[in-house]
Amino acid sequence: MPRTNFKELLDAGVHFGHLKRKWNPAMAPYIFMERNGIHIIDLEKTVLKIEEAASAIKHIAKSGKKVLFVATKKQAKEIVAEKVKAVNMPYVTERWPGGMLTNFPTIRKAVKKMSSIDKMAIDGTFLNLSKRERLQVTRQRAKLEKTLGSIIDLTRLPSALFIVDVTKEHIAVKEAKRLGIPVFAMVDTNSDPSDIEFPIPANDDASKSISLIIGILCQAIEEGLNERKLEKDKEPQQKDKKVMRRELETKDIPAAIIEAIVAEEEEVEVDDDIAEDTDDDEEIIKVVDEAEE
């Protein structure tokens, strides 16, 4: 049974593209027609692309890997935060901090810095600081929480990204491409889908359109997580990666997703006691400040 249909997409305004003069020629295969100077997206292709993306993202979730959702535009922030948090996936809804992927060890240090500050409050160290120092630490903790609090459980690089508006999040796309991380994305008529492994042609400005597509993919993730739980209950032993690869190849899963699922990923280990490392603190503050600018 299809995850969505033509009418549902139509009601959500998924078909509305940008003005004809703002189009990206690379989107031509996904454009149905032009009406009153506005490009109309071919919803039949959108349905197919949603099915393809949902199937792939479900397999990633089923394998126990993480998908990082990126949506910093105003109309998408709350939708992503609400729906993605429900399926326990990481997300970025504030400005994308440069190096989120390519400089991941520093990002992990920044996340662990939050834990370090929390530990200070528990063990009483916080009370030994001067009033000014406590204020500085509290402000730093608030900055870190705002920028990186939603990726606190992301202990290693994600296996895939889902992006709302690839034009706005072009830095995230470039970092993912550089590291070979597959990208799922909503691509509007002004977008370039060339570097996107799983493009979903859709209106990326309307909140109803964003909500519908994010909801469908989060449902696919939830299905994958539930199937993983059932399989783990039946087969507690870990599958050999070669066996896993062969099984995935028989299911007609895209090569990019197979690689993401079976890839050997080393978890980035960072010393918990980073509060004493002044250089690291300065680097962490720099990353967070850049994200807030």
C-alpha positions as CSV (number, residue, x, y, z in Angstrom):
1,M,0.0,0.0,0.0
2,P,1.5,3.4,-1.0
3,R,2.5,5.7,1.9
4,T,0.8,8.6,0.3
5,N,-1.4,9.5,-2.7
6,F,-1.9,12.2,-5.2
7,K,-4.8,13.9,-3.4
8,E,-3.0,14.0,0.0
9,L,0.0,15.7,-1.7
10,L,-2.3,18.1,-3.6
11,D,-4.1,19.1,-0.4
12,A,-0.8,19.8,1.3
13,G,0.3,22.0,-1.5
14,V,3.3,19.9,-2.3
15,H,2.9,20.6,-6.0
16,F,3.6,24.4,-5.8
17,G,7.0,25.3,-7.0
18,H,8.7,28.7,-7.3
19,L,8.4,31.3,-10.0
20,K,9.5,30.2,-13.4
21,R,12.3,32.7,-13.5
22,K,13.8,31.3,-10.3
23,W,13.9,27.7,-11.5
24,N,16.9,25.4,-11.6
25,P,17.1,23.6,-15.0
26,A,18.3,20.5,-13.2
27,M,14.8,20.2,-11.8
28,A,13.2,19.9,-15.3
29,P,12.5,16.1,-15.0
30,Y,10.3,16.8,-11.9
31,I,8.3,19.7,-13.3
32,F,4.8,19.0,-14.7
33,M,3.9,22.3,-16.1
34,E,3.9,26.1,-15.6
35,R,0.8,28.0,-14.5
36,N,0.5,31.7,-14.0
37,G,4.3,32.0,-14.0
38,I,4.7,29.3,-11.3
39,H,6.2,25.9,-11.9
40,I,4.0,22.9,-10.9
41,I,5.8,19.8,-9.6
42,D,4.9,16.4,-11.1
43,L,3.3,14.7,-8.1
44,E,3.4,11.3,-9.7
45,K,7.1,11.5,-9.5
46,T,6.9,12.8,-6.0
47,V,4.9,9.7,-4.9
48,L,7.6,7.4,-6.4
49,K,10.4,9.3,-4.8
50,I,8.7,9.3,-1.4
51,E,8.3,5.5,-1.7
52,E,12.0,5.1,-2.6
53,A,13.2,7.4,0.1
54,A,11.0,5.8,2.8
55,S,12.1,2.3,1.9
56,A,15.8,3.3,2.1
57,I,15.5,5.3,5.3
58,K,13.5,2.4,6.9
59,H,16.4,0.0,6.3
60,I,18.9,2.5,7.8
61,A,16.8,2.7,11.0
62,K,16.3,-1.1,11.0
63,S,20.1,-1.5,11.0
64,G,20.4,0.7,14.1
65,K,22.1,3.6,12.4
66,K,21.2,7.3,12.8
67,V,19.7,9.7,10.3
68,L,20.5,13.4,11.0
69,F,17.6,15.8,10.0
70,V,18.5,19.3,9.0
71,A,15.9,22.1,8.8
72,T,16.9,25.6,9.9
73,K,14.2,27.5,8.0
74,K,11.5,29.1,10.3
75,Q,8.5,27.1,9.0
76,A,10.3,23.7,9.4
77,K,11.9,24.0,12.8
78,E,9.0,23.1,15.1
79,I,7.8,20.4,12.7
80,V,11.1,18.7,12.6
81,A,11.8,19.0,16.3
82,E,8.4,17.5,17.2
83,K,8.3,14.6,14.7
84,V,12.0,13.6,14.7
85,K,12.3,13.7,18.4
86,A,9.4,11.2,18.6
87,V,11.5,8.6,16.7
88,N,14.6,9.4,18.7
89,M,16.7,10.7,15.7
90,P,19.1,13.7,15.9
91,Y,18.2,17.0,14.3
92,V,19.6,20.5,13.6
93,T,17.1,23.3,13.6
94,E,19.4,26.2,14.5
95,R,22.0,27.4,12.1
96,W,24.3,24.6,10.8
97,P,27.7,25.0,12.5
98,G,30.4,24.6,9.9
99,G,32.3,21.4,10.5
100,M,29.3,19.6,12.0
101,L,30.4,16.5,10.0
102,T,33.9,17.2,8.8
103,N,35.1,18.4,12.2
104,F,32.9,16.0,14.2
105,P,35.4,15.4,17.1
106,T,35.2,19.0,18.1
107,I,31.4,18.9,17.9
108,R,31.4,15.8,20.2
109,K,33.7,17.7,22.6
110,A,31.2,20.5,22.7
111,V,28.3,18.0,23.4
112,K,30.4,16.4,26.2
113,K,31.1,19.9,27.6
114,M,27.4,20.1,28.4
115,S,27.7,16.9,30.4
116,S,30.8,18.2,32.1
117,I,29.0,21.4,33.2
118,D,26.0,19.3,34.4
119,K,28.4,17.1,36.4
120,M,29.8,20.2,38.1
121,A,26.4,21.1,39.3
122,I,25.8,17.6,40.7
123,D,29.2,17.2,42.5
124,G,29.2,20.7,44.0
125,T,32.0,22.1,42.0
126,F,29.6,24.7,40.5
127,L,29.1,26.2,44.0
128,N,32.8,26.8,44.5
129,L,32.9,29.1,41.5
130,S,32.6,32.9,41.8
131,K,29.2,34.5,40.9
132,R,30.7,35.8,37.6
133,E,32.2,32.4,36.7
134,R,28.9,30.7,37.4
135,L,27.1,33.2,35.1
136,Q,29.7,32.5,32.3
137,V,29.3,28.8,32.7
138,T,25.5,29.0,32.7
139,R,25.5,31.1,29.6
140,Q,27.9,28.7,27.8
141,R,25.7,25.8,28.8
142,A,22.6,27.5,27.4
143,K,24.4,28.3,24.1
144,L,25.5,24.7,23.8
145,E,22.0,23.4,24.5
146,K,20.4,25.6,22.0
147,T,22.9,24.7,19.2
148,L,23.8,21.1,19.9
149,G,21.3,19.8,22.5
150,S,19.3,18.0,19.8
151,I,22.3,15.9,18.8
152,I,23.4,14.9,22.3
153,D,22.9,11.1,21.4
154,L,24.8,11.4,18.1
155,T,28.0,9.6,19.2
156,R,29.3,8.9,15.7
157,L,28.8,10.3,12.2
158,P,25.2,9.8,11.0
159,S,24.6,7.2,8.2
160,A,22.5,9.6,6.3
161,L,21.1,13.2,6.3
162,F,17.6,14.4,5.6
163,I,17.5,18.0,4.5
164,V,14.6,20.5,4.0
165,D,15.8,23.0,1.4
166,V,19.1,22.0,0.0
167,T,19.8,25.5,-1.3
168,K,19.7,26.9,2.2
169,E,21.6,24.0,3.7
170,H,24.2,23.8,1.0
171,I,27.1,23.6,3.5
172,A,25.5,20.5,5.1
173,V,25.2,18.9,1.6
174,K,28.8,19.7,0.8
175,E,30.1,18.1,4.1
176,A,28.0,15.0,3.5
177,K,29.2,14.6,0.0
178,R,32.8,15.0,1.1
179,L,32.4,12.2,3.6
180,G,30.3,10.0,1.3
181,I,27.2,10.2,3.5
182,P,24.0,9.7,1.5
183,V,21.5,12.6,1.5
184,F,17.7,12.5,1.5
185,A,16.1,15.9,0.7
186,M,13.1,17.8,-0.3
187,V,14.0,19.6,-3.5
188,D,11.9,22.5,-4.8
189,T,12.0,23.9,-8.3
190,N,14.8,26.3,-7.4
191,S,17.0,23.5,-6.1
192,D,19.8,21.5,-7.6
193,P,19.2,17.7,-7.0
194,S,22.5,16.7,-8.6
195,D,24.3,15.9,-5.3
196,I,21.2,14.3,-3.6
197,E,21.0,10.5,-3.6
198,F,17.3,10.5,-2.6
199,P,15.6,13.7,-3.9
200,I,11.9,14.2,-3.2
201,P,10.5,16.9,-5.5
202,A,8.2,19.0,-3.2
203,N,7.3,22.4,-2.0
204,D,9.9,23.1,0.7
205,D,8.4,26.4,1.9
206,A,4.8,25.4,2.9
207,S,4.5,24.0,6.5
208,K,1.8,21.5,5.4
209,S,4.1,20.1,2.7
210,I,7.0,19.8,5.0
211,S,4.9,18.2,7.8
212,L,3.4,15.6,5.4
213,I,6.8,14.4,4.0
214,I,8.6,14.5,7.3
215,G,5.7,12.6,8.9
216,I,5.9,9.9,6.2
217,L,9.6,9.4,6.6
218,C,9.4,9.4,10.4
219,Q,6.7,6.7,10.1
220,A,9.1,4.7,8.0
221,I,11.9,5.1,10.6
222,E,9.5,4.0,13.3
223,E,8.6,0.9,11.3
224,G,12.3,0.1,10.9
225,L,13.0,0.5,14.6
226,N,10.0,-1.7,15.5
227,E,11.2,-4.4,13.1
228,R,14.7,-4.2,14.5
229,K,13.4,-4.7,18.0
230,L,11.4,-7.8,16.9
231,E,14.5,-9.2,15.1
232,K,16.7,-8.6,18.1
233,D,14.3,-10.4,20.4
234,K,14.4,-13.4,18.1
235,E,18.1,-13.3,17.1
236,P,20.2,-11.8,19.9
237,Q,23.5,-12.6,18.0
238,Q,25.0,-10.0,15.8
239,K,25.0,-10.7,12.1
240,D,28.3,-10.9,10.2
241,K,28.6,-7.8,7.9
242,K,29.2,-10.0,4.8
243,V,26.0,-11.8,5.5
244,M,24.2,-8.6,6.1
245,R,25.5,-7.1,2.8
246,R,24.3,-10.2,0.8
247,E,20.8,-10.0,2.4
248,L,20.5,-6.3,1.6
249,E,21.6,-6.8,-2.0
250,T,18.8,-9.3,-2.6
251,K,16.3,-6.7,-1.5
252,D,17.1,-4.2,-4.3
253,I,18.3,-1.6,-1.9
254,P,20.4,1.3,-3.4
255,A,24.2,0.8,-3.2
256,A,24.6,4.1,-1.2
257,I,22.3,2.8,1.5
258,I,23.9,-0.6,1.7
259,E,27.3,1.0,2.2
260,A,25.9,3.3,4.9
261,I,24.4,0.4,6.7
262,V,27.4,-2.0,6.7
263,A,30.2,0.5,6.8
264,E,32.7,0.2,9.6
265,E,32.2,3.3,11.7
266,E,34.6,4.2,14.6
267,E,32.9,6.0,17.4
268,V,34.5,9.3,18.2
269,E,35.9,8.9,21.7
270,V,36.5,12.1,23.6
271,D,37.9,12.5,27.1
272,D,35.0,13.3,29.5
273,D,37.2,15.6,31.5
274,I,37.5,18.3,28.9
275,A,36.7,21.2,31.2
276,E,40.4,21.6,32.1
277,D,41.5,21.8,28.4
278,T,41.6,25.6,27.7
279,D,42.4,25.2,24.0
280,D,39.5,22.8,23.5
281,D,37.2,25.2,25.3
282,E,38.1,28.0,23.0
283,E,37.6,25.9,20.0
284,I,34.2,24.8,21.3
285,I,33.1,28.3,22.0
286,K,34.2,29.4,18.5
287,V,32.1,26.6,16.9
288,V,29.0,27.6,18.9
289,D,29.4,31.3,18.4
290,E,29.8,30.8,14.6
291,A,26.6,28.8,14.6
292,E,24.7,31.6,16.3
293,E,25.9,34.4,14.0
